[in-house]
Amino acid sequence: MAKKTVNKATSKTTTSKAAAKKTVAKKTAAKKTAAKKLGPRGMTFCTLSSRDGMTLGVRTAKGILDVAKASALFRVKAPLSIHSVIEGADCAPLAKLVDKALTDPRGKTVLVSEAKAKFGPAVPNPEKLLCVGLNYRQHAAETGSAIPPVPLLFNKFNNALAGHGSKVKLPTKVDHQFDYEVELVIVIGRTARDVSEADALKYVFGYANGNDLSARGLQRKTSQFMLGKIPDGFAPLGPWVVTADQVPDPNNLKVQTFVNGQIRQDLNTSDMIYDCKTIVSYCSHHLTLKPGDIIYTGTPQGVILGYPTDKQVWLKAGDRVTTVVEKLGELEVTLT
């Protein structure tokens, strides 16, 4: 019986062509998938807190969509945390769930009124929580401080995070000089290392309202700010994370603080010494910023520390502190 002769060269060519076709097919499929993927533009997020933990919320005209409950009810798989969204999850399922919740009679069971919602920190688990000190001209002046030659950075930790509506226990055993600081907070959306100021805002996912609560006695004990900044609950954040496309100019936003309804701070982010793009670029030259990292960008004048000594009435248990950042909503905590 004659043996069949196999042309090895022809066989290799055929295999190579088949592999090339598969590669092209995969690339085409990937492009189609990417084209269908919906980003978070125009969306406003929060983190809802419950006995079962924290889950993603999406603000709608009829209340906050509890994404976990909506996903189960309508059998639509969707990202369940703000971190998943920040890291690039497809938001098409979220848009679909919002539409269903607003049009389906069952939707009211997965919508929570803003007044009744229990909020967690808007971004509950950042890898890094950076802060910029003395970053408003009038705030530097009121505290008798020189204008920093570069952004003055310090840090908080995740234990300091608190949600809108939280009760924050004051560490009265170690200090009594407690102060508020309304701040615009940057939420990083892409890995950033050595980025230029011109490109810096392209790496921002969105913005949030923050309150850099401070224990001034501890803060001034040493040359480092950290000790006065890290007590539990001293970094309220939220209630919302608003996507960057809805805040075209982060350095033109009104910022305010109210204590028990009385206004204490009232200025605009245009008074920043180092604007948002400068801050992001500067930080990225010193460490790698990751999606979900947050940066408190500094506070305007009007803090208690800036008052004459005989008029410094420090925050105390029972005080209700509300910070307001234009476009980003109101953030309120009660001190205990």
C-alpha positions in Angstrom: 0.0 0.0 0.0 1.5 3.3 -1.0 2.2 5.9 1.7 0.7 9.4 1.3 3.3 12.1 1.0 2.6 15.2 3.2 3.9 18.5 2.1 5.2 20.0 5.3 5.6 23.5 3.9 2.0 23.6 2.7 0.8 22.2 6.0 2.6 25.0 8.0 1.3 27.7 5.6 -2.3 26.4 6.1 -1.9 26.4 9.9 -0.4 29.9 9.9 -3.3 31.2 7.8 -5.8 29.6 10.1 -4.1 31.1 13.2 -4.1 34.5 11.5 -7.8 34.2 10.7 -8.5 33.4 14.4 -6.4 36.4 15.5 -8.3 38.7 13.2 -11.6 37.2 14.4 -10.7 37.8 18.0 -9.6 41.4 17.4 -12.9 42.1 15.5 -14.9 40.6 18.3 -13.0 42.6 20.9 -13.6 45.8 18.9 -17.3 45.0 18.7 -17.4 44.4 22.5 -15.6 47.6 23.2 -17.9 49.5 20.9 -20.9 48.2 22.8 -19.4 49.0 26.2 -21.0 52.0 27.9 -19.0 54.3 30.1 -20.4 56.1 33.2 -20.8 59.5 31.6 -23.7 61.5 33.0 -24.2 59.2 36.0 -24.1 60.0 39.7 -23.2 57.2 42.1 -23.2 56.5 45.8 -22.4 53.7 48.1 -25.4 52.3 50.1 -24.8 50.7 53.5 -26.9 47.9 55.0 -26.5 44.9 57.3 -25.3 42.9 54.4 -22.5 45.3 53.6 -22.1 48.0 51.0 -23.4 48.1 47.5 -23.6 50.5 44.6 -26.3 53.1 44.2 -27.2 55.2 41.2 -29.1 58.4 41.6 -32.2 58.7 39.5 -35.1 61.2 39.2 -37.2 58.9 41.5 -34.7 58.0 44.1 -31.5 55.9 44.5 -31.4 52.7 42.5 -30.1 49.8 44.8 -28.1 48.1 42.1 -27.8 44.7 43.9 -31.6 44.5 44.5 -32.4 45.7 41.0 -29.9 43.2 39.5 -31.6 40.3 41.3 -35.1 41.5 40.5 -34.6 42.1 36.8 -32.0 39.4 36.3 -29.5 41.7 34.8 -25.9 41.2 35.7 -24.3 44.6 36.7 -21.3 46.0 38.6 -22.2 46.1 42.3 -19.6 48.5 43.7 -18.3 52.0 42.8 -14.8 50.5 42.6 -15.9 48.1 39.8 -17.3 51.1 37.9 -14.2 53.2 38.5 -12.0 50.3 37.3 -13.9 50.2 34.0 -16.9 48.0 34.3 -19.4 48.2 31.5 -22.2 50.6 32.6 -24.7 49.5 30.0 -26.4 47.1 32.5 -26.7 50.0 35.0 -28.4 52.2 32.4 -30.8 49.2 31.6 -31.6 48.7 35.3 -32.3 52.4 35.7 -34.7 52.4 32.8 -36.5 49.3 34.1 -36.8 50.7 37.6 -38.3 53.9 36.3 -40.8 52.2 33.9 -41.6 48.8 35.4 -44.2 48.8 38.2 -41.9 46.6 40.3 -39.2 49.2 40.1 -40.4 51.0 43.2 -39.2 48.1 45.3 -35.5 48.7 44.3 -35.6 52.5 44.6 -34.7 54.2 47.9 -35.6 57.8 48.7 -32.6 60.0 49.4 -34.0 61.0 52.7 -34.3 57.4 53.9 -31.1 56.0 52.4 -28.2 54.9 54.6 -25.0 55.9 53.0 -21.5 54.5 53.2 -18.4 56.5 52.2 -18.9 57.4 48.5 -15.6 55.6 47.7 -15.3 53.1 50.6 -11.9 51.4 49.9 -9.4 53.6 48.1 -5.8 52.4 48.0 -4.6 55.9 48.8 -6.3 58.8 50.6 -4.2 61.9 49.9 -4.8 65.5 51.2 -3.5 68.9 50.2 -2.9 71.4 53.0 -3.0 75.2 52.9 -4.2 75.2 49.3 -6.4 78.3 49.4 -4.9 81.7 49.4 -7.3 83.2 51.9 -7.0 80.1 54.2 -3.2 80.4 54.2 -3.6 84.1 55.1 -6.1 83.5 57.9 -3.8 81.0 59.6 -0.7 83.3 59.2 1.0 80.7 56.9 3.2 81.3 54.0 2.1 80.2 50.5 3.5 76.7 50.1 6.1 76.5 47.3 4.7 73.2 46.2 1.5 71.3 47.1 1.7 70.4 50.8 0.7 66.7 51.0 -0.4 64.6 53.9 -2.5 61.5 54.3 -5.5 59.9 56.0 -6.4 56.3 56.1 -9.6 54.3 55.3 -10.6 54.2 59.0 -11.2 57.9 58.7 -13.9 57.5 56.0 -17.5 58.1 56.9 -20.7 58.4 54.9 -23.3 61.1 54.6 -25.6 61.0 57.7 -22.9 59.3 59.9 -22.3 59.9 63.5 -18.6 60.7 64.2 -17.3 60.1 67.7 -14.9 62.8 68.8 -11.6 61.6 70.4 -12.0 63.8 73.5 -9.5 61.8 75.5 -6.6 63.1 73.3 -7.9 66.5 72.1 -10.7 69.1 72.3 -9.9 71.5 69.4 -12.0 70.0 66.7 -12.5 71.8 63.4 -14.2 71.4 60.0 -12.8 71.7 56.4 -15.1 71.6 53.4 -13.1 70.2 50.4 -13.6 69.2 46.8 -12.4 65.6 46.4 -10.9 64.2 43.3 -11.6 60.5 42.5 -8.9 59.0 40.2 -10.2 56.8 37.4 -7.0 55.7 35.5 -3.5 54.6 36.6 -1.5 57.8 36.5 2.3 58.1 36.7 4.3 61.1 35.6 1.3 62.7 33.8 1.5 66.3 32.5 -0.7 69.0 33.8 -2.2 69.3 30.3 -3.4 65.6 30.5 -4.0 65.3 34.2 -7.8 65.7 34.3 -8.1 62.9 31.7 -7.2 60.6 34.6 -10.1 61.8 36.8 -13.1 59.6 37.2 -15.2 62.2 39.0 -15.6 64.4 42.0 -17.1 64.2 45.5 -17.8 66.4 48.5 -15.5 65.9 51.5 -14.9 67.2 55.0 -11.4 67.0 56.3 -12.3 67.0 60.0 -9.3 68.0 62.1 -8.1 67.7 65.7 -6.0 70.9 65.8 -4.2 70.2 69.1 -2.9 66.9 67.8 -2.2 68.5 64.4 0.1 71.1 65.9 1.9 68.9 68.4 4.5 68.0 65.7 5.6 69.2 62.4 3.5 66.5 60.7 -0.2 67.0 60.2 -1.1 63.3 60.2 -2.0 62.7 63.9 -4.7 65.4 63.9 -6.2 64.1 60.6 -6.6 60.3 61.2 -9.1 59.7 63.9 -12.0 57.4 63.0 -14.6 59.0 60.9 -12.6 62.2 60.3 -12.9 62.0 56.5 -16.6 62.1 55.6 -17.1 61.6 51.9 -20.2 61.8 49.7 -23.0 61.3 49.4 -22.3 61.3 45.6 -19.5 60.6 43.2 -20.4 62.8 40.1 -18.6 61.8 36.9 -16.1 64.3 35.6 -18.0 65.1 32.4 -20.7 66.8 34.6 -18.0 69.0 36.2 -16.3 70.7 33.3 -14.4 73.1 35.5 -13.6 71.8 39.0 -11.9 75.1 39.8 -15.0 77.1 39.6 -17.3 75.6 42.2 -18.9 77.2 45.3 -17.9 75.5 48.6 -19.6 76.1 51.9 -19.7 74.8 55.5 -22.6 75.1 58.0 -22.5 74.3 61.7 -25.9 73.7 63.2 -27.3 75.7 60.2 -25.0 78.7 60.6 -22.7 79.4 57.7 -19.0 79.2 58.5 -17.2 78.8 55.1 -18.3 80.3 51.8 -15.8 80.6 48.9 -15.0 79.2 45.4 -12.5 76.6 44.4 -11.0 79.3 42.1 -9.1 80.5 45.2 -7.0 77.3 45.2 -3.2 77.9 45.0 -2.7 74.7 43.1 -5.6 73.7 40.9 -6.9 70.2 40.3 -4.8 69.5 37.3 -1.7 70.6 39.0 -2.4 68.5 42.1 -3.0 65.3 40.0 0.1 65.9 38.0 2.2 66.7 41.0 1.1 63.6 42.9 1.6 61.3 39.9 5.3 62.4 39.8 5.8 61.1 43.3 3.8 57.9 43.3 1.5 55.9 41.1 -2.1 56.9 41.4 -4.6 54.0 41.0 -8.3 53.9 40.0 -10.3 54.7 43.2 -7.6 56.7 44.9 -9.0 60.0 46.3 -7.4 63.4 46.9 -8.9 66.0 49.2 -7.8 69.3 47.6 -7.7 71.7 50.5 -10.2 74.0 52.3 -11.0 77.7 52.0 -10.9 80.4 54.7 -13.4 80.3 57.6 -12.1 77.4 59.7 -12.1 77.8 63.5 -8.3 77.7 63.6 -8.3 81.0 61.6 -10.5 82.8 64.2 -8.9 85.1 66.8 -8.0 82.9 69.8 -10.7 84.5 72.0 -13.4 83.6 69.4 -12.4 80.0 68.8 -15.3 77.9 69.7 -14.3 74.4 68.8 -16.7 71.7 67.5 -18.3 69.6 70.2 -20.6 66.5 70.6 -24.1 67.3 69.3 -22.9 69.6 66.5 -24.3 69.0 63.0 -21.7 69.8 60.3 -22.9 70.2 56.7 -20.5 70.8 53.8 -21.8 71.8 50.4 -19.9 71.7 47.1 -21.6 73.0 44.0 -22.8 70.2 41.7 -21.9 67.6 44.3 -24.6 67.9 46.9 -24.7 68.2 50.7 -22.7 66.1 53.1 -23.8 66.1 56.7 -22.4 64.4 59.8 -23.4 64.6 63.5 -20.6 64.7 66.1 -20.9 62.6 69.2 
